[in-house]
Amino acid sequence: MSREDLGTQARYQKLWNKAVALVIDPYQINGKSFGFEIYRANFKTRNWFSVPFDIKGHLDVRMLPEILEFMNPIIDGKPAYLEYDE
């Protein structure tokens, strides 16, 4: 992730100590990958570290249209939302 990403994450983690960065790559979705990773930043070392996670239960297929509505702009290279400071 970029230096700008690190700066953005620094603001979020200062505002809320449980803030994480969700990095979505829909092209990685397959039977073994969810297509996203969760990260936090270490500002002393200026490095990112992966946050382990587990999804319990099954996906309700009725949620797929909403998930696709959220992900399609990302796939097209558009922001899914505007930053609070834009």
C-alpha distances in whole Angstrom, upper triangle without the diagonal:
4,7,8,6,7,11,11,11,13,15,15,16,19,20,20,20,19,16,13,10,11,9,12,13,17,18,17,20,23,25,23,19,19,16,14,12,12,10,11,10,13,13,16,14,11,9,8,11,12,15,18,20,23,24,28,30,30,29,31,32,33,29,28,29,27,24,24,25,21,19,21,20,16,18,19,16,17,16,18,19,19,17,20,20,20
4,5,5,6,9,10,11,12,15,15,16,18,20,21,21,21,17,15,12,14,12,15,16,19,20,20,23,26,29,27,23,22,19,17,16,15,13,13,12,14,13,16,14,11,10,10,14,15,18,21,23,26,28,31,34,34,32,34,34,35,32,31,31,29,26,26,26,23,21,23,21,18,19,20,16,18,16,19,19,18,16,19,18,18
4,5,5,6,9,10,10,13,14,15,16,19,20,20,20,17,16,14,16,15,18,19,23,24,24,26,29,32,30,26,25,23,20,18,17,14,14,11,13,11,14,13,9,10,11,15,17,19,23,25,28,30,33,36,36,35,37,37,38,34,33,34,31,29,29,29,26,24,26,23,21,22,23,19,20,18,21,20,19,17,19,17,18
4,5,5,6,9,10,11,13,14,15,17,18,19,20,16,15,13,15,14,17,19,22,24,24,26,29,32,30,26,25,22,20,18,17,15,14,12,14,13,16,15,12,13,13,16,18,20,23,25,28,29,33,35,35,33,36,36,36,32,32,32,29,27,27,27,23,22,24,21,18,21,21,17,17,16,18,17,16,13,15,14,14
4,5,5,6,8,10,11,12,14,15,16,17,17,13,12,9,11,11,14,16,19,21,21,23,26,29,27,23,22,19,16,15,13,11,11,10,12,12,15,15,11,11,10,13,15,16,20,21,24,25,29,32,32,30,32,32,33,29,28,29,26,24,24,24,21,20,22,19,16,19,20,16,16,14,16,16,15,12,14,14,15
4,5,5,6,9,10,10,12,14,15,15,15,12,11,10,13,13,16,18,22,24,23,25,28,30,28,24,23,21,18,16,14,11,9,7,9,8,11,11,8,8,8,12,14,16,19,21,24,26,30,32,33,31,34,35,35,31,31,32,29,26,27,27,24,23,25,23,20,22,23,20,20,18,19,19,18,15,16,16,17
4,5,5,6,9,10,11,13,14,15,16,13,13,12,15,15,19,21,24,26,26,28,31,33,31,28,26,24,21,19,17,14,12,10,11,9,13,13,10,12,12,15,17,18,22,24,27,29,32,35,35,34,36,36,37,33,33,33,30,28,29,28,25,24,26,24,21,24,25,21,21,18,19,18,17,13,14,13,15
4,5,5,6,9,10,11,12,14,14,11,11,9,12,13,16,19,22,24,24,26,29,32,30,26,24,22,19,17,15,13,11,10,13,12,15,16,13,14,13,15,17,18,21,22,25,26,30,32,32,31,33,33,33,30,29,30,27,25,26,25,21,21,23,21,18,21,22,19,18,15,16,15,13,10,11,10,12
4,5,5,6,8,10,10,11,11,8,8,7,11,12,15,18,22,24,23,25,28,30,27,24,22,20,17,15,12,10,8,7,10,9,13,14,11,11,10,12,14,14,18,19,22,24,27,29,30,29,31,32,32,28,29,29,26,24,25,25,21,21,24,22,19,22,23,20,20,17,17,16,15,12,13,13,15
4,5,5,6,9,10,10,12,9,10,10,14,16,19,22,25,27,27,28,31,33,31,27,26,24,20,18,15,12,9,7,9,7,11,13,10,11,11,14,16,16,20,21,25,26,29,32,33,32,34,35,36,32,32,33,30,28,29,29,25,25,27,25,23,26,27,24,23,20,21,19,18,14,15,14,17
4,6,5,6,9,10,12,9,11,12,15,17,20,23,26,29,28,29,33,34,32,29,27,25,22,20,17,14,12,11,13,11,14,16,14,15,15,17,18,18,22,23,26,27,30,33,34,32,34,35,35,31,32,32,29,27,29,28,24,25,27,25,23,26,27,24,22,19,19,17,16,12,11,11,14
4,5,5,6,8,9,6,8,9,12,15,18,21,24,27,26,27,30,32,30,26,24,23,19,17,14,12,10,10,13,12,16,17,15,16,14,16,16,16,19,20,23,24,27,29,30,29,31,32,32,28,29,29,26,24,26,25,22,22,25,23,21,24,25,23,21,18,18,16,15,11,11,12,15
4,5,5,5,7,5,8,10,13,16,19,23,25,28,27,28,31,32,30,26,24,23,20,17,14,11,8,8,10,10,13,15,13,14,13,14,15,14,18,19,22,23,26,29,30,29,31,33,33,30,30,31,28,26,28,28,24,24,27,26,23,26,28,25,24,21,21,19,18,15,15,15,18
4,6,6,9,9,11,13,17,19,23,26,29,31,30,31,34,36,33,30,28,27,23,21,17,15,12,11,12,11,14,16,15,16,16,17,18,18,21,22,25,27,29,32,34,33,35,36,36,33,33,34,31,29,31,31,27,27,30,28,26,29,31,28,27,23,23,21,20,16,15,15,19
4,7,9,8,12,14,17,20,23,26,28,31,31,31,34,36,34,30,28,27,23,21,18,16,14,14,15,14,17,20,18,19,18,19,20,19,22,22,25,26,29,31,33,31,33,35,34,31,32,32,29,27,30,29,25,26,29,27,25,29,30,27,26,22,21,19,18,15,13,14,17
4,5,6,9,12,15,18,21,25,27,30,29,29,32,33,31,28,26,25,21,19,16,14,12,13,14,15,18,20,18,19,17,17,18,16,19,19,22,23,25,28,30,29,30,32,32,28,30,31,27,26,28,28,24,25,28,27,25,28,30,28,26,22,21,20,19,16,15,16,20
4,6,9,12,15,18,22,25,27,30,29,29,32,32,30,27,25,25,21,18,15,13,10,11,12,13,15,17,17,17,15,15,16,14,17,17,21,22,24,27,29,29,31,33,33,30,31,32,29,27,30,29,26,26,30,29,26,29,31,29,28,24,23,22,22,19,18,19,22
4,6,10,13,16,19,22,25,27,26,26,28,29,27,24,22,22,18,16,12,11,9,11,13,14,17,19,18,17,15,14,14,11,14,14,17,18,21,24,25,25,27,29,30,26,27,29,26,24,27,27,23,24,27,26,24,27,29,27,26,23,22,21,21,18,18,20,23
4,7,10,13,16,20,22,25,24,24,27,28,26,22,20,20,16,14,10,9,7,10,12,14,17,18,16,15,13,13,13,11,14,14,17,18,21,24,25,24,26,28,28,25,26,27,24,22,24,24,20,21,24,23,21,24,26,24,23,19,18,17,17,15,15,17,19
4,6,10,13,16,19,21,20,20,23,24,22,19,17,16,12,10,6,6,5,8,11,13,17,17,15,14,10,10,10,8,11,12,15,16,19,22,23,22,25,26,27,23,24,25,22,20,22,22,18,18,22,21,18,21,23,21,21,18,17,16,17,15,16,18,20
4,6,10,13,16,18,17,18,21,23,21,17,15,14,10,8,6,5,6,8,12,14,17,17,14,13,10,10,9,9,12,13,16,17,20,23,23,22,24,26,26,22,22,24,21,18,20,20,16,16,19,18,15,18,20,18,17,15,14,14,15,13,15,17,18
4,6,10,12,15,14,15,18,20,18,14,12,10,7,6,5,7,9,12,16,17,21,20,17,15,12,12,10,10,12,12,14,15,18,20,20,19,21,22,23,19,19,20,18,15,16,17,13,13,16,15,12,15,17,16,16,13,12,13,15,14,16,18,19
4,7,10,12,11,13,16,18,17,13,11,8,5,5,6,8,11,13,16,18,21,20,17,15,12,12,10,11,13,13,16,16,20,22,21,20,22,23,24,20,19,20,18,15,16,17,14,12,15,14,11,12,15,13,14,12,12,14,16,15,18,20,20
4,6,9,9,10,13,16,15,11,9,6,4,7,9,11,14,17,20,22,25,24,21,19,15,15,13,14,15,14,16,16,19,21,20,17,20,20,21,17,16,17,16,12,13,14,11,9,11,12,8,9,12,11,13,12,11,14,16,16,19,21,21
4,5,6,8,11,14,14,10,9,5,6,9,12,14,17,19,22,24,27,25,23,20,17,17,15,16,17,16,17,17,21,22,21,18,21,20,22,19,16,18,17,13,13,15,13,9,11,12,8,8,11,11,13,13,13,16,19,19,22,24,24
4,5,6,9,12,13,10,8,5,7,11,14,17,20,22,26,28,31,29,26,24,21,20,18,19,19,18,18,17,20,21,19,16,18,17,19,16,13,15,15,11,10,13,11,7,9,11,8,7,11,11,13,14,13,17,20,21,24,26,25
4,6,8,12,12,10,10,7,10,13,16,19,22,24,27,29,32,30,27,25,22,22,19,20,20,20,20,19,22,23,21,19,21,19,21,19,16,17,18,14,13,16,15,11,11,13,11,8,12,12,15,17,16,20,23,24,27,29,28
4,6,10,9,6,7,5,8,10,14,17,20,22,26,28,30,28,26,23,20,19,16,18,17,17,17,17,20,21,19,17,20,19,22,19,17,19,19,15,15,18,16,13,14,16,13,11,15,15,18,19,18,21,24,25,28,30,29
4,7,8,5,5,4,8,11,15,18,22,24,27,30,32,30,28,25,22,21,18,18,17,16,15,14,17,18,16,14,17,16,18,16,14,16,16,13,12,16,15,12,13,16,14,12,16,17,19,19,18,21,24,25,28,31,30
4,5,5,7,8,11,14,17,20,24,27,30,32,35,33,31,27,24,23,20,20,18,17,16,15,17,17,15,14,17,16,19,17,15,18,19,15,15,19,18,15,17,19,17,15,19,20,22,23,22,25,28,29,32,34,34
4,6,8,10,13,15,18,22,25,28,31,34,36,34,33,29,26,24,20,20,18,16,15,14,15,15,13,13,16,15,19,18,16,19,20,17,17,21,20,18,20,23,20,19,22,24,26,26,24,28,31,32,34,37,37
4,7,9,11,13,16,19,22,25,28,31,33,31,30,26,23,21,17,17,15,14,12,12,14,15,14,14,18,18,21,20,18,21,22,18,19,22,21,19,21,23,21,19,23,24,26,26,24,28,30,31,33,36,36
4,5,8,9,13,16,19,22,25,28,30,28,27,23,20,18,15,15,13,12,11,11,14,16,15,14,17,17,20,18,16,19,19,16,16,20,18,15,18,20,17,16,20,20,22,22,21,24,27,27,30,32,32
4,6,8,11,15,18,21,24,27,30,28,26,23,19,18,14,14,13,11,10,10,13,14,13,11,15,15,17,15,13,16,16,12,13,16,15,12,15,18,15,15,18,19,20,20,18,21,24,24,27,29,29
4,7,11,14,17,20,23,26,28,27,24,21,18,17,14,14,14,13,13,13,16,17,16,14,17,17,19,16,14,17,16,12,13,16,13,11,13,15,12,11,15,15,17,17,16,19,22,22,25,27,27
4,7,10,14,16,20,22,25,23,21,18,15,14,11,11,12,11,12,12,16,18,17,15,18,19,20,17,16,18,17,13,14,16,13,11,14,15,12,13,16,15,17,16,15,17,20,20,22,24,25
4,7,10,13,16,19,22,20,18,15,11,10,7,8,9,9,11,12,16,18,19,18,21,22,23,20,19,21,20,16,18,19,16,15,18,18,15,16,19,18,19,18,17,19,21,20,22,24,25
4,7,10,14,16,19,18,16,14,10,9,6,5,7,8,11,12,16,19,20,19,22,23,24,21,21,23,21,17,19,21,17,16,20,20,16,18,21,19,20,18,17,18,20,18,20,22,24
4,7,10,13,16,14,13,10,6,6,5,5,9,10,14,16,19,22,23,23,26,27,28,25,24,26,24,21,22,24,20,19,22,22,18,20,23,21,21,19,18,19,20,18,20,21,23
4,7,10,12,12,11,9,6,6,7,7,11,13,16,18,22,25,26,25,28,30,31,27,27,29,26,24,25,26,22,22,25,24,21,23,25,23,23,21,20,20,21,18,19,20,22
4,6,9,9,7,6,4,6,9,10,14,16,20,22,25,29,30,29,32,33,34,31,31,32,29,26,28,29,25,24,27,26,22,25,27,24,24,22,22,22,22,19,20,20,22
4,6,6,6,5,6,7,11,12,16,18,22,25,28,31,33,32,35,37,38,34,34,36,33,30,32,32,29,28,31,29,26,28,30,27,28,25,26,25,25,22,23,23,25
4,5,5,7,9,11,14,16,19,22,25,28,31,34,36,35,38,39,40,36,36,37,35,32,34,34,30,29,32,30,27,29,31,28,28,25,26,25,24,21,22,21,24
4,6,8,11,13,16,18,21,24,28,30,33,37,38,38,41,42,43,40,40,41,38,35,37,37,34,33,35,34,30,33,34,31,31,29,30,29,28,25,25,25,27
4,5,9,11,14,17,20,23,27,29,33,36,37,37,40,41,43,39,39,40,38,35,36,37,33,32,34,33,29,31,33,30,31,28,30,29,29,26,27,26,28
4,7,10,14,16,19,22,26,28,32,35,36,35,38,39,40,37,36,37,35,32,33,34,30,29,31,29,26,28,30,26,27,25,26,26,25,22,23,23,24
4,7,10,13,16,19,23,25,29,32,33,32,35,36,38,34,34,35,33,30,31,32,28,27,29,28,24,26,28,25,26,24,25,25,25,22,24,24,25
4,7,10,13,16,19,22,25,28,29,29,32,33,34,31,30,32,29,26,28,29,25,23,26,25,22,23,26,23,24,22,22,23,23,21,22,23,24
4,6,9,13,16,19,22,26,27,27,30,31,33,30,29,31,29,26,27,29,25,24,27,26,23,24,27,24,25,23,24,24,25,23,24,25,27
4,6,9,13,16,19,22,23,23,26,28,30,26,26,28,26,23,25,26,23,21,25,25,21,22,25,23,24,23,22,23,24,23,24,26,27
4,6,10,13,16,20,21,21,24,26,28,25,25,27,25,22,24,26,22,21,25,25,22,23,26,25,25,23,22,23,24,23,24,26,28
4,7,10,13,17,19,19,23,25,27,24,24,27,25,22,24,26,23,22,25,26,23,24,27,26,27,25,24,25,27,26,27,29,31
4,7,10,13,15,16,19,21,23,20,21,24,22,19,22,24,21,20,24,25,22,23,27,26,26,24,22,24,26,25,26,29,30
4,6,10,12,13,16,19,21,19,19,23,21,18,21,23,21,20,24,25,23,24,27,27,28,26,24,25,28,27,29,31,33
4,7,8,9,13,15,17,15,16,19,18,15,18,21,19,18,22,24,22,22,26,26,27,25,22,24,27,27,28,31,32
4,7,9,12,15,17,16,17,20,19,17,20,23,21,21,25,27,25,26,29,29,30,28,25,27,30,30,31,34,35
4,7,9,12,15,14,15,19,18,17,20,22,21,21,24,27,25,26,29,30,30,29,26,28,31,31,32,36,37
4,6,9,12,11,12,16,16,14,17,20,19,19,22,25,24,24,27,28,29,28,25,27,30,31,32,36,36
4,6,9,8,9,12,12,11,13,16,16,16,18,21,21,21,24,25,25,24,21,24,27,28,30,33,33
4,5,6,8,11,11,11,13,15,16,17,19,22,22,22,25,26,26,25,22,24,28,29,30,34,34
4,5,5,8,10,10,11,14,15,15,17,20,20,20,23,25,25,25,21,24,28,29,31,34,34
4,6,7,8,10,11,13,14,16,17,20,21,21,23,25,25,24,21,23,27,29,30,33,33
4,6,6,6,9,10,11,12,14,17,17,18,20,22,22,21,17,19,23,25,26,30,30
4,5,5,6,8,10,10,12,15,15,15,18,20,20,19,16,19,23,25,27,30,29
4,5,5,6,9,10,10,13,15,15,16,19,18,18,15,18,21,24,26,29,28
4,5,5,6,9,10,12,13,14,16,18,17,16,13,15,18,21,22,26,25
4,5,5,6,9,11,11,12,15,16,15,15,12,14,18,20,22,25,25
4,5,5,6,9,10,10,12,14,14,14,11,15,18,21,23,26,25
4,6,6,8,10,10,12,14,12,12,9,12,16,19,21,24,22
4,6,7,8,10,11,12,11,10,7,9,13,16,18,21,20
4,6,5,6,9,10,10,10,8,11,15,17,19,22,21
4,5,5,6,9,9,10,9,12,15,18,21,23,22
4,5,5,6,5,6,6,9,12,15,18,20,18
4,5,5,5,6,6,10,12,14,18,20,18
4,5,7,9,10,13,16,18,21,23,21
4,6,9,10,13,15,18,21,23,20
4,7,9,12,13,15,19,20,18
4,6,9,10,12,16,17,15
4,5,7,9,12,14,12
4,7,10,12,15,14
4,7,9,12,10
4,6,8,7
4,5,5
4,6
4
